[in-house]
Amino acid sequence: MTAADPQDKYYAGIRMIRYDLVKELVLALVAVSVLVMGLSVVLSSPDDPAVTIQTWATKAPVDFVTTATSELSGQSGTAQYGPPYNNTADAAQAVGPIEPQTWAGVGIPIDPAQDFVLRPLGFAAVGNPTLTTALATYGAAGADQQQTWLTNYTTALADATVADNQVTVASGDYGPVPDLMTGLLGLARTGALDGLLLNSGNLYQTDFTRPLLFMGDGEYLSGLAADQHLTGDQWGMMNETGQYPGQTWLWLFSFWYQIPPFNTAANTDLLVIILMIALTALLALVPFIPILRDIPRWIPVYRLIWRRYYRDR
């Protein structure tokens, strides 16, 4: 009796065919690769270049100057955001006594006027008498005078034109503001402003908070989002090149922003976060909640999935 005899007896009467696992694995790999490559050609995501302040200042100079003016006057979204960027009164989102923004405090202090406009212009003013004089004049003026200049200039920007790569407005009482904006626009167009806003004093400059906030205060970035149908009125996901798995896990968060009352509430972010915490806790506690944990027994979907097992039983 050979060692193979017990196996032959055990499998007696059972029809068998030769099976090459390696061959099947290779064929499956080739088939899937061809399918993935074909679908990537037909259904690929757009590989758009990164948006920078330099791009913004070049393609939409009026919007750039208008946004920079709002940063300088303290009227931008960032200037009025509140924690974690500044201590703007009544800016933090709250649900009753729940006010985590205030609890956490200002963890990333940002002064838009200084960080986005005046400090970068201070670097650019070296060797530039016009810009140096403009900064000195603006700094020496009182707060009321500064706001008057900025308000007048902001109003004039509604009818601004672009000529010879410069933003031009009608004559008015703007003080040194036009010279400041001309200097900042030139700084942005060279790409230097991108670098200055990234400068954190560390060896590796990887904190994009300031440039993103600055661009987010303007209309150019939101216009690009609208062109890509990313504003919420259409559903879909777009993944950046080289970033896996991308934003797909955010779909449940973004879903709530599209429906009432979340799509109109002033404290939407906090409402969505609280809701997601509650849903996550509910999911984790399902085995301990008497009625909820009994639903699978009342609606036995599992018997359809494992129907062969239960049929044999």
CORFEN-V890164 format. One record per helix or strand of 2 or more residues. SS is the DSSP state (hx for helix, st for strand). FROM is the first residue (numbers start at 1). TO is the last residue. If there is no record, write none. Layout:
ss: [SS & SS]
from: [FROM & FROM]
to: [TO & TO]
This chain:
ss: [hx & hx & hx & hx & hx & hx & hx & hx & st & st & hx & hx & hx & hx & hx & hx & hx & hx & hx & hx]
from: [5 & 21 & 53 & 61 & 100 & 112 & 129 & 143 & 161 & 166 & 177 & 192 & 209 & 220 & 248 & 268 & 286 & 290 & 301 & 307]
to: [10 & 43 & 59 & 73 & 104 & 124 & 140 & 159 & 163 & 168 & 189 & 198 & 216 & 227 & 256 & 284 & 288 & 298 & 305 & 312]
